[in-house]
Amino acid sequence: MKIVIMEADTLGTDVDLSGFHELGEVVIYAKSEPELNAARIRDADVVVANKILMNEELLKDCSALKLICLTATGTNNVDFPYVTKRGIKVANVKGYSTNSVAQHTFALLFYVYEKLHFYDHFVKSGGYVRSDIFSCFDVRFHELAGKKFGIIGLGEIGRKVAEIARVFGCEVMYYSTGGQHDDPEYRRVDKETLFREADIVSIHAPLNDRTKDLVGKEELALMKRDAVLLNLGRGPIVNQEALAEALEKEQIGGAGLDVLTVEPMAADNPLLRIQDSQRLIITPHIGWATVEARQRCADEVRSNIEAFYAGENRNWCN
């Protein structure tokens, strides 16, 4: 069996891929190079990829290809009608980043919610040295206990975030983007109610026709003036121009984002206008990327390949 691992750098250079060599011949490429990708996988039995489009143009000459393994949960880069017609199986990875993304959700929240940028700067700039009292009350912040925590997308990650929010004493509510999800543990509300009532709105939904631009001017206008918006789902769920305007006009208290409409960030992204770190923090899609989660992702892919050759259905998507 020949396994070709594409885009290995998307897992990080510190991830151990040695276990793949126990399964067969392994060729590893660090980055996608569109003009070379087709040739690189031409004689592969298994292709491991992340963002590369898996379509007829790329795969038409791959006569030996039996399995595509994605180093991600999302499958929107796969042309399923084509690969299914060819008899090529697709397997993704699930649950590997749940703890990491939930952890990062609260890291972003507390940075904005507790005004940590201001207080860190206050100390490091010498303000605390010059202070005549032991504390500082220049910028107000609040307890989470008793606040309403709204979640959009109550999947595995959303439920983990809900569980943690409850530990902090929050009242958890959620909005089902598909209208089908019903979890008796938490209060289900419509979109308008969630944006109107929530002190924190945390997005963990997939990107689809129902969620693209789900958060725009109307939704942001409904939010409380001190509410915080978090997006750890997909960038296009939040209209970035609308969010930039809401932050500039101080319509909401702040925002924490780990995903953007275009990644890496486009030079003309309107959120670059917001240089106030008390109101906005953006991280470069790292919520999933703890050391443990990245290694777990690689190990899950290896297990998917093993299962496929053992005739077992493990994380098949078609």
N, C-alpha and C positions, 0 to 999 in steps of 0.2 A: 504494500500500500504506500502511495506517495501522498504526503500531507504538505500542502503549501500554506504557510501562515503569512498572510498579507497584513500590512499596517501594524506590525508588532509594537511599534512605538506608542500606539494608542492604549496599550496596556502598561507602558512604562518599561524602562530598561532594567529595573530592579526586580521584575517578575520572573520567577523560575519556570522556564519552558522545557526543562530537560526531560520531563515525564513523557512528552510527545515522542521522543526518540525511541521509546520502548514499543511504540505502536507501528513503526515503519520508517521509511525514508522521510526526512523532514527538511524542507527548505524554508528559510525565514527571510522575509523582506521587511525592512524597518518602516518604509513609507509607501503609500500608493504613488505610482507614476503612471498616469493614464495611458501614455503611449507604449508602455511596456507590460501592463497588467495582463493582457490577453495571452501574450507569449509566456509569461511566467507561470500561468496555471494550465497551459494547453494539455499537459500530460498528467495532471493531478487527479487522484481519486477523491481527495477531500480538500476543500478550500476553506480556510478560516479567515474571516473578514469582519470588518466593522461597518464602515460607511460606504464602501465601494458598491456601485449599482450592480446588482446581480441580474443581468438581462441578456437578451439574445445577442446583442452586439458583443458583449464580453465573452459569453459562454458558448457561442456557436461551434467553435472548433475543439471544445473540451469533450472529446468522445469518451474518455474514461471517467468523467466526473460522476460521482454517485451521491455525494453529500456536501452540503454547504453548512458550515457552522458559523453562527454569528456570535461575536463577542459582545453581545448586547441583548436586551429584551425586545426592543423595537425591531420590526421586520419590514418597514416601509421602503427599504432599499432593494427588496426582492420582487422580481416580476413572477408572481406565483403561477399565473396561467402558463407561462413559458416553461418554468422549471418543472412544474407538475406534468406537463405534456411530455417532457423529456424523461420523466421518471427520476428526477433528482430530488432527494429529500433535503429539507431545511430544518435545522435545529437551532433554537436560541437558548439563552440562559435567563433564568428567573430567580428572583429573591436574593441574588448575591450581594446587592447593594442596599438592602432595606435598612439595616442598622446605620450604615454610613450616611444615607440621605436624610434619615430622620435626625441623626446627630447634627448634620450640617444645617438642617432647618432651624434648629434652636440656636446654633452658633450665629446665623444671620439675624435671627430675631433679637437675641440679646444684645448684639452689637448696636442695633438701631434703638431697641426698646429701652435699654438702660443708658443710652447716650455715651457709650464707652469711648468713642473717638474723642469726644470733648474732654472727658475726665482723664484719659491717658495723656492728652496734650497739655491739660492743666498741670499735671505733675511734671512731665518732662520739659515743659517750657519754663519751669521755675516758679509757677504760680503757687504751688503748694508750699514751697520754701518760704515764699513771702507772705503766706497766709497767717492771719492772727487767730484763727480757730482751727480745731482739729479736723474739720470736715469742710464740705463745700456743697452749697445748695443752688448754684447758679442756674443749672438746667434741671428741670423737674423730670422724674421718671416714676413709673408705677409698678405695683406688684402684678403678677399674672393671676394670682389667686382671685377667683370671683369674676374674671373676665370671660368674655364669650369668644371662643376659638372656632372660627369657621373653616372647614376643609372642603376643597373642591377636588373630588377624586378620592373616594374612600376605598382604594385598592389596598394592596399589602403595605405599601409605604404610608399611605394615608391613615390606615388603621394604627400603624406603629406611632405615627405622630399624634393621633388622637389619644392613644394610651399614655404617652408621655405628658401631653397637655393636661390630662385628667390628674396625673400625679401632682402637677403644679397647682391643682385646684381650679382649673378652667371648666367652664360649661361648654361642651363640644357640640357643635351642630355641623351638618354637612349638606352639600348640594350634589345631587346625582346628575351628571351631564347627559347621561343616556336616558334618564327617567325610569330605569328599571331596577337600580340598586336599592335594596331596602335592608338596613341594619338596625334591628330593634335596640341595640345598645346605645345608639346615639340619635339625636333629634334630626330628622330629615326636614329640610326647608326648601322653599323655592329660591331662585337666584337672587331676586330682589330683597327678600328677607335676610338672606345671609349677608349681603353687602351692607344692608342698612343696620343690622344689629351687631355684627361681629367687631370685636376690638382687634382681632388678628384674622386675616384671610390668608390661608396657606394652600397653594395650588400644587396638586400631585396627580393631575390628570394627563392622559395621553393626548397627542395632537391628532385631531380628526376634523371632519367638516363641522361638527357641533361645537368644538372647542376653539377653533381658530378665531382670534379676535374676540374671545369670550369676555375679556375685560377691556372695556373701552371707556369713553368719556361718561356714558350714562352710568355704568357700574361704579366708576371712581367717584362720581358726584354723589352717589348714595352713601359712601363710606363716612364714618365719623372723622372729624378733623384730626384726631390723635391716633387713628387706626393705622395698622401696619399691614402692608401687602407683601407676601412672600411668594416667589415663583420658583419651584423646583421641579416643575413638570416639563414643559417645552416652551421655548421662547415665544413663538407666534401666538400663544394663548393670550398674552398681554399685548395690547397695542402700545408700542413704545413711545410714540409721539404723545398719545393721550396721557401716559404715565408721567412723561417729562413735564407736560403742562400742569398736571395735578400737583406735582412736587414743587414746581416753580411758584404756583399760586397758593401753596400751603393748604391745599384741599384735604390732604391726608397727612398723617404723622410721619410716614417714612416707608421705605421699601427695601427688601432684600432679595436679590436675584442671583441665581446660579446658572440661568439659561437665557439666551438671547435669540432674536429672530434669525440673525446671521452669526455663525461661529466659525472661526474667530471673529471678534467684534469688528463691525464695519467702521471705517473712519468717519462716516457721516451719521453714526447712530445718535439720535437726539438725546439719549441719556448722558452722553458725554458733556452736555451742557450743565449737568448737575454735579458740581464739584464739592458740594457740602456732604461730607461723610457722616454727619449726624442724621441726615435724611435718607441717604442712599448708600448701600453697599452692593457691589457686584463682584462675584467671584467667577473665574473662568471655567465653568462647568466641571467643578471638582467635587461636588457633593457625593458622587459615587466612588471617589478615587482614593479612599484610604488604602494603605498597603494591604490590609487584610482582604478588602473587597476585590481589589485588582487580582490578587492571587487566587481568590475564590472563583473569580470569573474564568481565569485560565484553566483551573482545575475542573470546573464544570464543563468546559468545552472538551477537555480530554475525556471526561466521563461520557459525554454525548457520543464521541467517536467510538469509544469502546462498546457502548450499548448498541450502536448501529450495527457494528460488525458481529455482535452477539445475537442480532435479530430482535432486539428489544426496542420498544417504543419509548424513547426518553426525550421529552421536550421537542417532539416533532411538531412542525407548524403546518405541514401539508400531508 
